């Protein structure tokens, strides 16, 4: 099987099966594969925002400590192989082809017994991650929840530690309309007797998680209790923004909780946080004429609050308002982002991500108040980013900030960074 054929098969799973929410199919598939996820220690990470950053920080810490570390995250930005990494080396196209050939008979046999049991694309990729980590003999695997927690496919794992980074209103159509309901869903990853680390959570969300952890005899460790309320006392990291210092504290506390079994020195932790990389999180790219491009995956209400802080600091540093490009999936997310954009932008460019659930430019425009007198206009990614390293917007010294859907940021990174587009945006599966 060549790579185009492998991608075609994976796309067929996405199209025919869809992103069905639930855990039973993954339990069956893991059993068919003789539970490769039981071959190594796991840290399981859930949260509305920050879970990818925390995984990246923990990966850097444990690799600094001399371990071979697997990391499974979603969605990818440009290449499908980004989702499954060992020591930050993504799956290669050849490896993806081999896993598709190996797993296809299993998933099809499972679907033949009962069509409702046919694994989804996300479950297929989760199985790939489990197998790959076992075969690479990782010393630790960091498994990021895809959506929610309780019913997410990754929740078949029995981790050494559960982490809940943050709780906010997102995916309310599946997880519940209140912070309490969403907290209960994300707390579904907490296992009996397994310690759990929580970031700085809203009070009602934290109370819910504490109650559930107590009921499962799961020792709970809180970032707020460990580090206090003064962010200046939190660990520093090369990732920008105060929220990344909260993520750094969450990762640091997670490493400390496992000191007896997976030790990481304070020196290794500090060095790892200083060098960690996680793309599209207030990531800066220099452009010609002294312009700067910033990509930031603030895609929901909680993220918009952080975006507000970062944009305020940017204006103070540069002395000028940026051009802000916005594209989102869903009206609720779009409104939160545009409420912030109108406070800081000299000009707003509205974009539609190449995803079925993307908010149209017309819908985006509805959320810009009449009081905003600066230019607002639609844009196309291919026109704004015509070639690698090029951007057609702005004047000398300008800063351009792209925010919203991570799928949009992936499209831009693909055009901006690669001469030959991968075309793997179609292999996105999350809502």
C-alpha positions in Angstrom: 0.0 0.0 0.0 1.4 3.4 -0.9 0.7 6.6 1.1 -2.1 8.0 -1.1 -3.9 4.7 -0.8 -3.4 4.7 3.0 -4.8 8.2 3.2 -7.7 7.3 1.0 -8.6 4.4 3.3 -8.3 6.6 6.4 -10.5 9.3 4.8 -13.1 6.6 4.0 -13.3 5.9 7.8 -13.9 9.6 8.4 -16.5 9.8 5.8 -18.4 6.5 6.3 -18.2 6.1 10.0 -17.9 9.7 11.2 -16.7 11.1 14.5 -19.0 8.9 16.7 -18.6 9.7 20.4 -18.2 6.6 22.7 -15.7 4.2 24.2 -17.1 0.7 23.5 -15.6 0.3 20.0 -12.2 1.2 21.3 -12.4 -1.4 24.1 -13.1 -4.1 21.5 -10.3 -3.0 19.3 -7.8 -2.8 22.1 -8.7 -6.3 23.1 -8.3 -7.6 19.5 -4.8 -6.1 19.5 -4.0 -7.8 22.9 -3.9 -4.4 24.7 -0.6 -2.8 23.6 -1.5 0.2 25.8 -0.7 -1.9 28.8 3.0 -2.3 27.9 4.2 1.1 29.2 3.3 3.7 31.9 0.8 6.4 30.8 0.0 9.9 31.8 -3.6 10.7 30.6 -4.3 14.4 29.9 -7.7 16.0 29.5 -8.9 19.6 29.6 -10.7 22.3 27.7 -7.5 24.1 26.9 -3.8 23.5 27.5 -3.7 19.7 27.3 -1.5 19.7 24.2 0.9 22.2 25.8 1.1 20.2 29.0 1.8 17.0 27.0 4.6 18.8 25.2 6.1 20.1 28.4 5.9 16.7 30.1 7.4 15.1 27.0 10.3 17.5 27.1 10.9 16.9 30.8 10.9 13.2 30.7 13.1 13.1 27.5 15.5 15.4 29.3 15.5 12.8 32.1 16.8 10.3 29.6 13.5 8.5 28.7 12.1 7.4 25.4 8.7 9.2 25.4 5.6 8.6 23.2 3.1 11.4 22.7 -0.3 11.1 21.2 -2.2 14.3 20.4 -4.9 15.6 18.1 -5.6 17.1 15.7 -2.6 17.5 13.6 -1.6 20.8 12.1 -0.1 19.8 8.7 0.9 16.1 8.6 -1.1 13.2 10.0 2.0 11.7 11.5 2.3 14.6 14.0 -0.4 12.9 16.1 1.9 10.0 17.0 5.4 10.9 18.0 8.3 9.2 19.8 10.9 11.6 21.2 9.2 14.2 19.0 9.7 12.1 15.8 6.4 11.9 14.0 5.2 8.8 12.2 6.5 8.6 8.7 4.3 7.9 5.7 5.9 4.5 5.4 5.0 3.7 9.0 1.4 4.9 8.5 1.1 2.7 5.5 2.3 -0.3 7.4 -0.1 0.3 10.3 -3.0 0.7 7.9 -2.2 -2.6 6.3 -1.9 -4.3 9.6 -4.9 -2.8 11.3 -7.4 -2.8 8.4 -8.3 -6.5 8.7 -8.9 -6.0 12.5 -11.2 -3.0 12.1 -13.1 -4.5 9.2 -13.6 -7.8 11.0 -14.9 -5.9 14.0 -17.3 -4.0 11.8 -18.5 -7.2 10.0 -19.6 -8.7 13.3 -21.6 -5.6 14.1 -21.7 -2.5 12.0 -22.1 -0.4 15.1 -18.7 -1.7 16.4 -16.8 -0.5 13.3 -13.9 1.8 14.6 -13.8 5.4 13.6 -10.9 7.3 12.2 -9.9 8.6 15.6 -10.1 5.1 17.1 -8.0 3.8 14.3 -5.3 6.4 15.0 -5.5 5.7 18.7 -4.8 2.1 18.0 -1.9 3.1 15.9 -0.5 5.1 18.7 -0.9 2.3 21.2 0.9 -0.2 18.9 3.6 2.2 17.9 4.5 3.1 21.5 4.7 -0.6 22.4 6.9 -1.4 19.5 9.2 1.5 20.2 9.4 0.3 23.8 8.7 3.8 25.2 9.4 4.4 28.9 6.4 6.6 29.1 3.4 7.6 26.9 1.5 10.9 27.1 -2.0 10.3 25.9 -4.1 13.4 25.2 -7.9 13.1 25.3 -9.5 13.8 22.0 -12.8 15.1 23.3 -14.3 15.2 26.8 -12.9 12.3 28.8 -15.4 9.8 30.1 -16.5 8.5 26.7 -13.3 9.4 24.7 -11.6 6.5 22.9 -8.4 7.1 24.8 -10.1 6.4 28.1 -9.5 2.7 27.7 -6.0 3.3 29.3 -5.1 2.6 32.9 -2.7 5.5 33.6 -0.1 6.1 36.3 -1.5 9.7 36.5 -4.5 11.6 35.3 -4.2 15.3 34.5 -7.1 17.8 34.0 -5.6 21.1 32.7 -8.6 23.4 32.6 -12.4 23.5 32.4 -14.3 25.8 30.1 -17.5 25.9 28.0 -16.7 24.1 24.8 -18.3 21.2 22.9 -21.4 21.9 25.0 -23.6 19.9 22.5 -21.8 16.8 23.7 -20.4 17.5 27.1 -23.1 19.5 28.8 -24.1 23.2 29.0 -22.6 24.0 32.4 -19.1 24.0 33.9 -20.3 21.4 36.4 -21.5 19.0 33.6 -18.3 19.5 31.6 -16.1 18.9 34.6 -17.9 15.7 35.4 -17.3 14.5 31.8 -13.6 15.3 31.9 -13.3 13.8 35.3 -14.3 10.6 33.7 -10.6 9.9 33.1 -10.0 9.6 36.8 -9.4 5.9 37.8 -9.8 4.3 41.1 -6.6 4.8 43.3 -4.8 6.7 40.5 -3.6 10.2 41.4 -4.9 13.2 39.6 -3.4 16.7 39.0 -5.7 19.6 38.3 -4.8 23.0 36.9 -6.4 26.3 38.0 -10.1 25.5 37.6 -13.3 27.5 38.2 -14.6 26.8 41.7 -17.7 24.8 40.7 -15.6 22.7 38.3 -13.0 22.0 40.9 -15.5 21.0 43.5 -17.1 18.5 41.1 -13.7 17.0 40.3 -12.7 16.8 43.9 -15.9 15.0 44.8 -15.4 12.5 42.0 -11.8 11.9 42.9 -12.6 11.3 46.5 -15.2 8.8 45.5 -12.6 6.9 43.6 -9.9 7.1 46.2 -7.8 9.1 43.7 -5.3 11.4 45.5 -5.8 14.9 44.1 -3.0 17.5 43.6 -3.9 21.1 42.8 -1.7 23.6 41.0 -3.3 26.4 43.1 -2.5 24.7 46.3 1.1 23.8 45.2 2.0 27.2 43.6 -0.5 29.7 45.0 -2.2 32.5 43.1 0.7 34.7 42.1 1.6 33.7 38.6 5.0 35.4 39.0 5.9 32.5 41.2 5.0 29.9 38.6 7.6 28.1 36.5 8.7 30.0 33.4 8.5 28.5 29.9 9.5 29.6 26.4 5.8 29.4 25.4 4.3 32.8 25.6 1.5 34.0 27.8 0.5 33.7 31.5 -1.7 30.7 30.7 1.4 28.9 29.6 2.9 29.5 33.0 -0.2 27.8 34.5 0.4 24.9 32.0 4.1 24.8 33.1 3.0 24.6 36.7 0.6 21.8 35.8 3.3 19.8 34.0 5.8 20.5 36.8 3.3 19.2 39.5 2.5 16.2 37.3 6.2 15.3 37.2 6.6 15.8 40.9 3.7 13.5 41.7 5.5 10.7 39.8 8.9 11.3 41.3 9.1 7.9 43.0 8.5 6.0 39.8 9.5 8.4 37.0 11.9 10.9 38.5 12.7 14.2 36.9 15.2 16.5 38.5 14.4 20.2 39.1 17.2 21.1 36.7 15.8 18.8 33.9 12.4 20.3 34.4 13.6 23.9 34.2 15.7 23.2 31.1 12.8 21.4 29.4 10.4 24.2 30.0 13.0 26.7 28.6 13.3 24.7 25.3 9.8 23.1 24.8 8.2 23.6 21.4 4.5 23.5 20.6 3.4 25.0 17.4 0.7 27.6 16.8 0.5 28.8 20.5 1.4 32.5 20.1 4.1 31.3 17.7 6.0 34.1 16.0 7.4 34.2 12.4 9.5 37.0 11.0 8.3 38.4 7.7 9.9 40.8 5.2 9.8 44.6 5.9 10.0 44.0 9.6 6.6 42.5 9.8 5.7 39.7 12.2 3.2 36.9 11.9 1.8 35.4 15.0 -0.3 32.2 15.0 -2.4 31.5 18.0 -4.9 28.6 18.6 -7.3 30.5 20.8 -10.4 28.8 19.6 -13.0 29.0 22.3 -14.2 31.3 25.1 -11.5 30.4 27.6 -8.9 30.8 25.0 -10.3 34.2 24.0 -9.6 35.5 27.5 -6.0 34.6 27.1 -5.9 36.1 23.6 -7.2 39.4 25.1 -4.2 39.4 27.5 -1.7 38.6 24.8 -3.0 41.2 22.4 -2.9 43.9 25.2 0.7 43.0 25.9 1.5 43.0 22.2 0.1 46.5 21.7 2.1 47.8 24.7 5.3 46.3 23.4 4.9 47.5 19.7 3.0 50.7 20.2 0.6 49.9 17.4 -2.5 47.9 16.8 -2.2 44.6 14.9 -4.1 43.3 11.9 -6.1 40.4 13.2 -7.2 37.4 11.1 -10.1 35.3 12.5 -11.6 32.0 11.5 -13.7 29.7 13.7 -15.8 26.6 14.0 -19.1 27.5 15.6 -21.0 30.7 16.4 -20.2 30.6 20.1 -16.5 30.4 19.5 -16.5 33.0 16.8 -18.4 35.5 19.0 -15.9 35.1 21.8 -12.9 35.7 19.5 -14.4 38.7 17.7 -15.4 40.3 21.0 -11.6 40.4 21.8 -10.5 41.2 18.2 -12.5 44.4 18.0 -10.8 45.7 21.2 -7.3 45.5 19.7 -7.4 45.3 15.9 -6.5 48.1 13.4 -8.1 45.9 10.8 -9.9 42.6 10.9 -9.7 39.9 8.1 -12.4 37.2 8.2 -11.5 33.7 7.0 -13.4 30.5 6.7 -11.5 27.4 7.6 -11.7 24.5 5.1 -13.8 22.4 7.4 -17.5 21.4 7.1 -18.5 23.1 10.4 -16.6 26.3 9.7 -18.4 29.5 10.4 -19.0 31.5 7.3 -17.6 35.0 6.7 -21.1 36.3 6.7 -21.8 34.8 10.1 -18.5 36.1 11.5 -19.3 39.7 10.3 -22.6 39.6 12.3 -20.6 39.6 15.5 -18.6 42.7 14.8 -20.4 45.7 16.4 -21.4 48.8 14.4 -19.2 50.8 16.8 -16.1 49.2 15.3 -15.0 51.7 12.6 -11.8 50.1 11.4 -11.8 48.0 8.1 -13.4 44.6 8.1 -13.0 42.5 5.0 -13.1 38.8 3.9 -9.9 37.0 3.0 -8.7 33.8 1.4 -5.8 31.8 2.8 -4.3 31.1 -0.6 -4.4 34.8 -1.5 -2.9 36.0 1.8 -0.2 33.3 2.0 0.7 32.8 -1.7 4.0 31.0 -1.2 6.3 29.7 1.5 7.4 32.5 3.8 5.2 35.1 2.1 2.3 37.1 3.4 0.4 39.6 1.3 -0.9 41.7 4.1 0.4 44.6 6.1 2.9 47.4 5.9 6.5 47.5 7.2 6.7 46.9 10.9 3.1 45.6 11.2 2.1 42.6 13.3 -0.4 40.1 11.9 -2.2 37.8 14.4 -4.1 34.8 13.2 -6.4 33.3 15.7 -9.2 30.8 16.0 -9.6 27.3 14.7 -6.5 25.1 14.9 -7.6 23.7 11.5 -7.2 27.2 10.0 -3.8 27.6 11.6 -2.8 24.3 10.0 -3.9 25.5 6.6 -1.8 28.6 7.0 1.2 26.7 8.3 1.0 24.3 5.4 1.1 27.1 2.8 3.5 29.3 4.7 6.1 26.5 5.6 5.9 23.9 2.8 6.4 24.3 -0.9 4.3 21.2 -1.6 1.0 21.2 0.3 0.3 17.9 2.1 -3.4 18.1 1.6 -4.0 16.3 4.9 -6.5 18.8 6.3 -9.2 16.3 5.1 -7.9 13.9 7.7 -9.3 15.9 10.6 -11.8 14.3 12.8 -12.6 16.4 15.8 -15.5 18.8 16.2 
